[in-house]
């Protein structure tokens, strides 16, 4: 006898969809009978409403439509996921060992901020919904053998089996649709993808980083079953190469928290090994324990408002003065809030990280954001190939005419130091052709000392330069920003 199959009630009310479901189950139903089958089922249901057994089903893990939270198929509610590929990861959200054993293991992380942040992210995932925050990415990148995977396993152990052989731990060597299905499994539970270097197409990570904060997958034509799959999660990613290095999207840095600090430092190998062994033996307990605390708090009068106010206070603490720090602040704040609450109830056996630690990790200049350097390389390459478009005193003395496209900028030498100053609109077009935005990277160029500035100018990084009888504001690069040797000047 074939196993019973469950279908949404709404399927029985839509004849064509009903026939598709019955046909996929091997039943002799054809489209011409759709209306008759739909009517027969409706009459059967009405006649047997008191006899047909009902069973609560969950189509995903995490927050349900009725406000409940399903942490695991072991919660007593049947989890019937829509995709076959989701069954393994769903089963991996299981419990082993005990909460005390997990807590004792995690206590070894007290002196290691990066794996602690990963654990905080796992606890923060269910806070996204009540706080009204979109999904985002936490990226941990560093050299090999520095404990990146172990840090992710610590985080995953909050909800699931963190073994590399269990299906809860995913790998970047996959397809976009497969990633969307994996994300679709959860609404308020962390998702883990390890090893960015395993990706076969760099644009895959770019697409995921872009799509993730939208909380749904790509729109697919024809009303496909996998059209705009919803999710709600914090994506944990790791690799030797930062996730941001895979994208030229100018808004990506504001949607990702990244760190290049080695999770267990240079001398933490023994601790990493002990922690890994501990979370493999004890996992799946902390998340359900934490969500019960959150649910009890939300059930109190004004509970949701108090949670939001606590989060807003932390956002103000981490906001900073720059545009990028302000955009990252809500994400940093939800991680800090999750750790603070978990420490308060004794779930985490250490003191919360100080605000200065959080600021140092994420709200300052992001070292994993290599796009300003990548954009500058584009400009350097262009200048190297178009040096004849730079105005110079030598060219003026030789009465050279401007190139057909006009001067790119001016090349000048003072006290033996050569300066390249470029017209901003030319730079803007050069970068746009390579899918970069000048406005998105120029601030980093200034911060890194690649551009000269004058306080009297507005903006300070556009300084006046004279060439070919014209005075114009230019991007004047320092020798560090645009090296240009004497040989090139002489040419």
N, C-alpha and C positions, 0 to 999 in steps of 0.2 A: 504494500500500500504506500503510495507516495506521501511524503511529509506534507502537513497542512501549510498553506500559503496565506499570507495576510496581505490585504490590499486596502488602501484608504477608502473610507465610505464614499468620498466624492467620485471615485472611479465607477462605482455602481450607478451613479446618477448621470454618467456620460456614456452614451451607447457605443460610440466608436472607440473610446479609450477602454471601455469594458471588454469589447471584443478583442482588442490588442492584448489585454491582460490574460483573458481566458485562452487565447490562441498560444501565447507564450508558455502557458501551463500545460499545453498539449490537449486542450479540450476542443471538441468539434464545434466551434462557433465561427460563423462567417459574417461578413459585414452586412449582408442583406438581412440578417436576423437581429441586428443591433437593437432596433426599437422594441421588438418583441421580447428579447432577453432582458432588456432594461426594465420593461413593464412587469415581466414575470418576477424578477428579483424584488421590485418594489412591493408587489402584492404579497410575496412570500415573507418579506420582512415585516409588513404590517400585520399579517396573520400570526406571526410567531414572535412578536416583539418581546413577550415575556419569557420565551424559551431559549432564544439565541444567547449563548454566553458571550459576555463582553470581556475584553482584556485590554489594559492600558499598554500602549506601544510607544516606544521612543524611536524616532527616525535618525536621531543624532545624539551625541553626548553633550552634556552641558545644560545650559538654560533651555527650558521647554516653553512652549507658548502659554502655558498656564502659570508660569512663574516658579515652577519646581525646577530642580537641578538633578540631572542624572550623571553621576560621576563614572559609573562602570556598569557593565551588564550584570554585575553581582549585586546591584542595588535592589533587586526584586522586581524591576520593571524590564519587560522584554525589550531588547534593542534590536530592531529590524531595519538595518541600514539599506538604502536604495541601491547601492553599488556593491558588486561582489568584491571589488578591491578594498572596500572599507571593512570587511568582516574581520580580517586579521588584525588591523590596528585597533578595532573596537574591542576584540577579545584581549588584546595586550593591556588594556586599561583594567588591570586586575590587582588584587592585593596579595602580598607575600610577607612573611615575617610579622613584625609588629611596629607600632608607632614609636615605642620607646627605643627599639633598636635603630630605627631610622633617625630619631632625634640624637641619639648618641653618636651615630655616624656623622651627621651634619655638624655636630659641635666642633669637629676637626677643621671646619672651614672658617672659623672665627677670624683668622689672620689673613684670609685670602678674599679680597673684595670681589674679584670677577666671578668666581663660582657662586658667591653669595648673591650677586646681582642676578645670575641666571636662575637661582632658586626663587628669588623675589619675583622675577618675571613669571615663573610658573604659578605662583600664588596670585599675581596681579591679573592674570587672564580673566577670571570671573568678575573682576571689578569693572571691566570695560563697559558692560551693558548698563549697570546701575549708574555709572558715571557719564554715560553717553559718549564714550571715546571710540574712535575707529581702531581697527587692527593696526599693528605696526611690527617692525622687525628689530630684534636685538642681535647684533652681529659680533661674534668673538673671533678675531683673527690674530694669529701669531705663528711663529715657526713651529715646525713639527716637533712632536714629543714634549710639548709644553702643557698638556692637560686639557686641550680644548674639548675633545670628545668626553672626557670625564666630567667637565663642567656641565655639558649638556645632559649627561646621564644623571647628574645630581638634580637638575631641574626636572627632567622627565620623571624621576622617581617620586615626585610629589603626587603624580596621578597614575603612573603606569610602570610596566616592566621596562627598565632602561637598557636591557641587554641589547647588544648590537645585532643579535639574531632574532630579537622580537620585532614585530611589525610596527611598534609604536615609533621606533627610531627610523627615520627616512633618510634617503640620500639624494643629492642633487642630480645624480645620473638618472634622469627620468624625463617625462614629457610634461608640457604645460597642463594638459587635460588631466593627467594623473595627479599632478600637484593640486589642482583645483578640487579633485575628488577627495584627496586627503584632507585638505583644509575644510571641505564641506562636512566632514565628520564631526566637527566640534563647534560649539557656541559657548565660549568661555573657558576653554581648556587649551593649554599651550600646545604648539606644534613644533617639532624638531626636524631640521634638515641639516645633515652633517656633510662637511667637506665640499666646499664650493669648487675646488679644483677638479672634482669628478664630473662637472657639467660638460656635456658634449657641445653645447652651443651657448656662447656667452649671452646671447639675447634672451635666453630663457630666464636667467636671474633678473635681468633688466625688466622683463615683463611681469614677473612675480612681484618685484619690489614696487612696481607701478600699480599693479592691480590690487595688492593686499589691502591697503587702507580703504578701498571702495567697499569692502565687506561682501563682495560677490565676484564671481568669475566673469569671463568674457561672454558677450552676447553672441549666440550662434544662430545662424539662419535656419529657417524651417521649423522653428519651435522645437529644437532637439531636446532630448531628455536632460542633457547636461548644459542647458542654457542658463547663464547667469547664476551659477550655483552659489548659494549664500554661505557665509561663515562668520565667525567672530573669534579671533585668536591673537596671541602674541607669537610670532614666528621666531624661533631661536635658530640661528645659522652659525656655522663655524667653517674655518678653512685657513690655509696659509695665506690666501689672497683675500683682502677685504671685499665684502659684497658690493660696496660702493664703486669699486674699481671696474665692475662689470657694466656700469651704466653711465650714460652721458646726460640723463634726465636731470634738469636743473633743480627740480623739487625733491629729488630723492633724499638728499641729506637731511631734509626736515622730517622725513618719514622713517628714518633709521637711527637707532642708537648703536654706535659702534665703538669698540675698544680694541687696541692692539697690544694691550698689556697681557703678558703670559699669565694664564689663570693660576698656575701654581708656582710662578717664578722660576728661578734657576735651581733652587734647592728643595723644591717641594715634591719631588718624585715619589718619595715614600708615602707622604700624606695622600697624594693622588691615588696611589695604588690601594691604600687602605680604605679610602672613601669609596672607590669604585667597587671594591669587594663588599663593602657595607650596604650600598644602595642596591646591589644585585640581590642581596639577601633580604632586604627590608624596603618595600616600596608600595605605593598605591594607597597609603593611609593619610598622609598629611593633607592632600587636596580635599577629600571628603570631610575631614575634620575642620578645615578652614572654612569651607562653604557652609557648614552648619552654623558657624559663628557669624558669618556674613548674613545668612538668612534670618537668624534671630535678631540681628541688628536692624535689618531692613523691615522686619515686622513691627518694630517699636514705632510709636508716634513720631513722625518726622524723621524716621530712621534714614531714609534715602537722602533727605536734605542735609542731615548732619554729616553723612558720608561725603556728599559733594562739597560741603563747606570745608571739611578737613582737607580734601584734595585741592580746593582752591587756595587754601593757605600755603600748601606746599608748592603749588604752581608759582605763587608770588615769590616764594623763597628762591626758586630756581630760575626765575624768568630772565634775569640779567638785562643787559642793555642792548645787545645785538639782536637783529631780526632772527637769526638762526637759533640763538639760545631761547628766545621767546617761543618759537615754534616747537622746540624740543621739550620745553618745560613741562607740559601736561603729561608727556610720556615718562619723563624722569620722575615726576611727582607720583604717578600711579605705582611705579616700582617701589619708591621709598615708602609710600603709604602701605602697600601690601606687607613689606618687611616689618614696618612699625607695628601694624595690627597683629601680625603673627608672633612677634616678640612679646607683645603685651599679654597675649593669652598663653605664653609659654610653649607655643608650637615650635618656635625657633629658639635654640638654647644659647643665644648670645645677644649682646646689646646691638641695637640698630646702628647701621653705618651713619657716621656724622654727615651733616649737610655738605661740608667741605669735600668729603670723599666723593659724594655724588656729583658735585660741581666739577671736580677734577676729572672724573671719568667721562662725563657726557656734555655738560653745558658749556665748557670752554671750546676752543678750536678743536674740531674733530680730526684727529690724525689719520683716520681711515678714509677721509674724503680726499681722494687724489685727483678729482676732476679739475681743480684749478691748475695743478701742475700739468695735467694732460692737455688742458686747453692752451697753456703757455707753450707747450711743446709744439702744438699746431702752429702757433704764431711764429715761433723760432724757425720752424721748418720752412714756412712761407717766406720769411725774411731771407733765409739762406738762399732760396731759389729765385728771389726777386730783388737782390741787392742793387741792381741797376735802377730800381724805382726809388731809391733813397737819394734825396737831394743832398749835395755836399758843396763845400767851398771849391773843391777841385772841379766839379762839374759846372759850377757857375763860371769859373775862370775860363773853361773851355767852351762856354756858351752852348752847353747841351740843352736841347729842347726837352720839355717834360715828356714822359712816356704817354702813350695813347690813353691809358686809363688814369693819368694824373699821377702826381707824386704820392708814394706810399707814406713818406715821412721824411725826416731829416737825419743825416749822419754828421755828427760833429765831434771834435776832439778838443779837450781842454786839460792842460797839465798832464798830458800823456794818457788821459783816460778817454776812451771812445764812448759816446752816448748814442743810442738809437731812440729816436722819438717818433712815434707813429700817430697818424691821424686816427682818432677814435672810430669814425664811421667805417674806415677801411678795415680796422681790426674787428669791428662788429660783424661785417660781412664775412670776413675770413672765418670767424668762429661759427657763424650761423651756417655756413656751408658744411661745417664739420659737426653740426648738431650741438653746438655749445652756445651759451648766452654770455655776452660780455658783462652784462649787469650782474649775473650770478657769480662770476669769478673775480671781478675786479677788486672787490673788498678783500679777498684772500691774498691777491697779489700785493695789495698795499700792506696788509698785516705781515706778509712774509718778506717785506723789504725789496720787492721786485720793481716797484714803481717809486719815482721821486714825487714828493708832495710839497706844496706851498700853502701855508696857512692862509695867505691872503686870497687864495683862489677858491671859487665855489663851483664844483667840488675841488677839494685840495689836490686830487690826483690828476687833474687836467691843468698842465702848466704851459705857459705861452712859449712858443719857439718861432723864430723867424727863418724863413727860407724862400728863395726865389722872389724876394720883394714882398712877401706876404707874412703877416703875423697870425698864427693860429694856435689854438690850444691843442696840446698833444698828450699822449701817454708816453712820458719820458721814462724809459727803463734804466734801472741801475745795471752795473756790470754783472751782478748776480742774476738779474732777470733776463738780460739779453747780451750775453758775451759777444764781443765783436773785435777781433784782433786787428793789429796794424796792417796785416797783409790785405785784409778785406778793405780797409780804409784806402790804402794806396790804389786799389783797383778802381 
